[in-house]
Amino acid sequence: MKKFIFIAIAFVTLQITAQHRRNEGPNMRERSQKMSQLTPDEAATLQTKKMTLMLDLNESQQAEIHKINLENATKRKEMMEARKAKKDANAVEKPSKEARLKMMNAMLDHKIAMKAKMKTILNEKQYTKWETAQARMEGKRKGKMGERPKRKHN
């Protein structure tokens, strides 16, 4: 009887712990919605401040990186609005193979350009730290994408 009570208590404790962990931290969807409500200037300022803390940027580096972040945030906002307009117009069709290839090439060209810009702005130590952070972020994105369940096509 004591063993049964011990197992029952352990099971209840495990369930409570599992539920607590699942509810910890902000929901990614909520966070992305809050970020999408920011103006491009607000998003760029926040990003620049985070980078300043992470990379210990000086004033001139902050100014240059803020310009880059503002440019990126403006483009991102425009793309989100275009996507939302398509979604509102019920044009929910997958892009063609050529369109996907074009988008991937544009994204990779942007990443190459960003690396080149950052290399001119940051010193070696900062650049190494920035690259490490970028790789970590990319790994998180790929990990999240890999967790999605596969759909069965009939």
C-alpha positions as a Markdown table, in Angstrom:
| # | Residue | x | y | z |
|---|---|---|---|---|
| 1 | Met | 0.0 | 0.0 | 0.0 |
| 2 | Lys | 2.9 | 2.4 | 0.8 |
| 3 | Lys | 4.4 | 1.7 | -2.6 |
| 4 | Phe | 1.1 | 2.5 | -4.3 |
| 5 | Ile | 0.8 | 5.8 | -2.5 |
| 6 | Phe | 4.4 | 6.7 | -3.2 |
| 7 | Ile | 3.9 | 6.0 | -7.0 |
| 8 | Ala | 0.7 | 8.0 | -7.1 |
| 9 | Ile | 2.4 | 11.0 | -5.4 |
| 10 | Ala | 5.3 | 10.7 | -7.8 |
| 11 | Phe | 3.0 | 10.5 | -10.8 |
| 12 | Val | 1.0 | 13.6 | -9.7 |
| 13 | Thr | 4.2 | 15.5 | -9.0 |
| 14 | Leu | 5.5 | 14.6 | -12.5 |
| 15 | Gln | 2.2 | 15.8 | -14.1 |
| 16 | Ile | 2.2 | 19.1 | -12.3 |
| 17 | Thr | 5.9 | 19.7 | -13.2 |
| 18 | Ala | 5.2 | 18.9 | -16.9 |
| 19 | Gln | 2.3 | 21.2 | -17.1 |
| 20 | His | 4.2 | 24.0 | -15.4 |
| 21 | Arg | 7.1 | 23.7 | -17.9 |
| 22 | Arg | 4.7 | 23.8 | -20.8 |
| 23 | Asn | 3.2 | 27.0 | -19.6 |
| 24 | Glu | 6.5 | 28.7 | -18.9 |
| 25 | Gly | 7.7 | 31.6 | -21.0 |
| 26 | Pro | 5.9 | 33.8 | -23.5 |
| 27 | Asn | 4.1 | 32.1 | -26.3 |
| 28 | Met | 6.0 | 32.5 | -29.6 |
| 29 | Arg | 2.9 | 33.6 | -31.5 |
| 30 | Glu | 2.1 | 36.3 | -28.9 |
| 31 | Arg | 5.7 | 37.6 | -29.0 |
| 32 | Ser | 5.7 | 37.7 | -32.8 |
| 33 | Gln | 2.4 | 39.6 | -32.8 |
| 34 | Lys | 3.7 | 42.1 | -30.3 |
| 35 | Met | 6.9 | 42.6 | -32.4 |
| 36 | Ser | 4.8 | 43.0 | -35.6 |
| 37 | Gln | 2.9 | 45.9 | -33.9 |
| 38 | Leu | 6.1 | 47.9 | -33.5 |
| 39 | Thr | 7.1 | 50.5 | -36.1 |
| 40 | Pro | 10.2 | 49.8 | -38.1 |
| 41 | Asp | 12.1 | 52.5 | -36.2 |
| 42 | Glu | 11.1 | 51.0 | -32.8 |
| 43 | Ala | 12.1 | 47.5 | -33.9 |
| 44 | Ala | 15.4 | 48.8 | -35.3 |
| 45 | Thr | 16.1 | 50.7 | -32.0 |
| 46 | Leu | 15.4 | 47.6 | -29.9 |
| 47 | Gln | 17.5 | 45.4 | -32.2 |
| 48 | Thr | 20.4 | 47.9 | -32.1 |
| 49 | Lys | 20.2 | 48.1 | -28.3 |
| 50 | Lys | 20.3 | 44.3 | -28.0 |
| 51 | Met | 23.3 | 44.1 | -30.3 |
| 52 | Thr | 25.0 | 46.9 | -28.3 |
| 53 | Leu | 24.6 | 44.9 | -25.1 |
| 54 | Met | 25.8 | 41.7 | -26.8 |
| 55 | Leu | 28.7 | 43.1 | -28.8 |
| 56 | Asp | 29.7 | 46.1 | -26.7 |
| 57 | Leu | 29.3 | 48.5 | -29.7 |
| 58 | Asn | 30.7 | 52.1 | -29.7 |
| 59 | Glu | 28.6 | 55.1 | -30.8 |
| 60 | Ser | 29.6 | 55.1 | -34.4 |
| 61 | Gln | 29.0 | 51.3 | -34.7 |
| 62 | Gln | 25.6 | 51.8 | -33.1 |
| 63 | Ala | 24.7 | 54.5 | -35.6 |
| 64 | Glu | 25.7 | 52.3 | -38.6 |
| 65 | Ile | 24.0 | 49.2 | -37.3 |
| 66 | His | 20.8 | 51.2 | -36.5 |
| 67 | Lys | 20.7 | 52.2 | -40.2 |
| 68 | Ile | 21.0 | 48.6 | -41.3 |
| 69 | Asn | 18.4 | 47.4 | -38.7 |
| 70 | Leu | 16.0 | 50.2 | -39.8 |
| 71 | Glu | 16.4 | 49.2 | -43.4 |
| 72 | Asn | 15.8 | 45.5 | -42.6 |
| 73 | Ala | 12.8 | 46.3 | -40.3 |
| 74 | Thr | 11.2 | 48.5 | -43.0 |
| 75 | Lys | 11.6 | 45.7 | -45.6 |
| 76 | Arg | 10.3 | 43.1 | -43.2 |
| 77 | Lys | 7.2 | 45.3 | -42.4 |
| 78 | Glu | 6.5 | 45.8 | -46.1 |
| 79 | Met | 6.7 | 42.0 | -46.7 |
| 80 | Met | 4.5 | 41.3 | -43.8 |
| 81 | Glu | 1.8 | 43.7 | -45.0 |
| 82 | Ala | 2.0 | 42.3 | -48.5 |
| 83 | Arg | 1.6 | 38.8 | -47.1 |
| 84 | Lys | -1.3 | 39.9 | -45.0 |
| 85 | Ala | -3.0 | 41.6 | -48.0 |
| 86 | Lys | -2.6 | 38.3 | -50.0 |
| 87 | Lys | -4.1 | 36.4 | -47.1 |
| 88 | Asp | -7.0 | 38.8 | -46.8 |
| 89 | Ala | -7.6 | 38.5 | -50.5 |
| 90 | Asn | -7.8 | 34.7 | -50.0 |
| 91 | Ala | -4.9 | 34.1 | -52.3 |
| 92 | Val | -3.6 | 31.3 | -50.2 |
| 93 | Glu | -1.8 | 29.3 | -52.8 |
| 94 | Lys | 1.7 | 27.9 | -52.4 |
| 95 | Pro | 4.4 | 29.7 | -54.5 |
| 96 | Ser | 5.7 | 27.9 | -57.5 |
| 97 | Lys | 9.1 | 26.2 | -57.6 |
| 98 | Glu | 10.6 | 29.2 | -59.5 |
| 99 | Ala | 9.1 | 31.7 | -57.0 |
| 100 | Arg | 10.5 | 29.7 | -54.1 |
| 101 | Leu | 13.9 | 29.6 | -55.7 |
| 102 | Lys | 13.8 | 33.4 | -56.3 |
| 103 | Met | 12.8 | 34.0 | -52.7 |
| 104 | Met | 15.6 | 31.7 | -51.4 |
| 105 | Asn | 18.2 | 33.4 | -53.7 |
| 106 | Ala | 17.0 | 36.9 | -52.5 |
| 107 | Met | 17.3 | 35.8 | -48.9 |
| 108 | Leu | 20.7 | 34.3 | -49.3 |
| 109 | Asp | 21.9 | 37.4 | -51.2 |
| 110 | His | 20.6 | 39.5 | -48.3 |
| 111 | Lys | 22.5 | 37.4 | -45.8 |
| 112 | Ile | 25.7 | 37.6 | -47.8 |
| 113 | Ala | 25.3 | 41.4 | -48.0 |
| 114 | Met | 24.6 | 41.6 | -44.2 |
| 115 | Lys | 27.8 | 39.6 | -43.4 |
| 116 | Ala | 29.8 | 41.9 | -45.6 |
| 117 | Lys | 28.4 | 45.0 | -44.0 |
| 118 | Met | 28.8 | 43.6 | -40.5 |
| 119 | Lys | 32.4 | 42.7 | -41.2 |
| 120 | Thr | 33.2 | 46.3 | -42.2 |
| 121 | Ile | 31.5 | 47.7 | -39.1 |
| 122 | Leu | 32.6 | 45.3 | -36.3 |
| 123 | Asn | 36.0 | 44.4 | -35.1 |
| 124 | Glu | 37.2 | 40.7 | -35.3 |
| 125 | Lys | 36.1 | 39.8 | -31.8 |
| 126 | Gln | 32.6 | 41.4 | -32.2 |
| 127 | Tyr | 32.2 | 39.8 | -35.7 |
| 128 | Thr | 33.0 | 36.4 | -34.4 |
| 129 | Lys | 30.5 | 36.8 | -31.5 |
| 130 | Trp | 27.9 | 38.1 | -34.0 |
| 131 | Glu | 28.4 | 35.1 | -36.4 |
| 132 | Thr | 28.1 | 32.7 | -33.5 |
| 133 | Ala | 24.8 | 34.3 | -32.4 |
| 134 | Gln | 23.5 | 34.2 | -36.0 |
| 135 | Ala | 24.4 | 30.5 | -36.3 |
| 136 | Arg | 22.6 | 29.8 | -33.0 |
| 137 | Met | 19.5 | 31.7 | -34.2 |
| 138 | Glu | 19.6 | 29.8 | -37.5 |
| 139 | Gly | 19.8 | 26.5 | -35.6 |
| 140 | Lys | 16.8 | 27.4 | -33.5 |
| 141 | Arg | 14.8 | 28.3 | -36.6 |
| 142 | Lys | 15.6 | 25.1 | -38.2 |
| 143 | Gly | 14.8 | 23.2 | -35.0 |
| 144 | Lys | 11.4 | 24.8 | -34.8 |
| 145 | Met | 10.7 | 24.1 | -38.4 |
| 146 | Gly | 11.7 | 20.5 | -38.0 |
| 147 | Glu | 9.2 | 20.0 | -35.1 |
| 148 | Arg | 6.2 | 20.7 | -37.4 |
| 149 | Pro | 4.2 | 17.5 | -38.1 |
| 150 | Lys | 4.4 | 16.3 | -41.6 |
| 151 | Arg | 1.1 | 16.4 | -43.6 |
| 152 | Lys | 0.0 | 13.3 | -45.5 |
| 153 | His | -0.9 | 14.0 | -49.1 |
| 154 | Asn | -3.7 | 11.8 | -50.4 |
